[in-house]
Amino acid sequence: MIKAERQSFIKEMVEREGTLSVHEIAAHLEVSEMTVRRDLEELSMRGELVRVHGGARSAEAYQPSMLRREYSHAEKRNRNVDEKAAAAARAVQLIEPNTTIFLGTGTTVEQMIPLLPSYHLRIVVNSLAIFNMLEARNGYELCLIGGTFRPRTGAFVGPLAEDAISKLGLDAAFVGANGISDGGVFTSNADEGRFQQIAFDRADARYLVADASKIGKRDFFEFYQLMNLDALVCDAAISERARKMVDEFTEVLV
């Protein structure tokens, strides 16, 4: 198969499937992955497809949209409530007894609190709202990370908070996000993003907890890569296209 014919096939395959990995294309065409990468680079330069980590996406596929503003904590509580509850219910199934877990800021993670198992846990938080929800519950060793308080999200962030979390060992971290796009995980504020990055880095198991509406959205600050997570914990309403945008980087749990 000559180069022009091969690239035409690749373009047609990507347009048909939406997103394909280098491995999938190479296996289908029975050529080397290096050859496929060179073809994808040329096709991308001509604007005939969009290069993503590990593969390519159709130029006609849904393009990531930039969030225009940061919603307040109160506003987020009323958005996609059922979907957030479904993701939270799946996330709590991943918590093991007698472990140290980090619960990040956000209304999806908040939905986990009423569903937490009754066995002993050490729970680390930097969210005042989540701390207040847990304060009266028995059986948990509760650790609130202090720092500069950010009223819009109710989170403690900044150098003091980063220094505190960087000294801790965590069995698992559960963190929310404002957007998931091209293998990246986004939030609105750099201080919150840096803190969440450190929390993930300090954890043995790393779970992003977000409803499917966050997929295909970008925000101001990219704080983590999907490939470095154990899984995205999502709701069952996730579309096949959205799932494919994620599962080339990490597992999707619903």
Disulfide bonds with the S-S distance in Angstrom:
none
